[in-house]
Amino acid sequence: MLANLNGWHAVIILAVVLLLFGAPKIPMLARSLGQSMKIFKNEIKPDAKRADDELLATSSTEASASPSSNSPLV
């Protein structure tokens, strides 16, 4: 859908946004969008770290459960 956008489409979309929100509100809208993205990224980051920690814990328990090379196999 967005792959077919060219330069003129972007200009028209920006003009419509300017008409709808007005020039004074656009910086406030951009600031709000930036803050929302920052909050979203901060909320995603702990989940990714927790998933990495769980992966490391799983691999370490598997490594300790495997037989060592010094013990004879029966």
Secondary structure as UniProt FT lines:
FT   HELIX           2..4
FT   HELIX           7..21
FT   TURN            23..24
FT   HELIX           25..65
FT   TURN            69..70
//
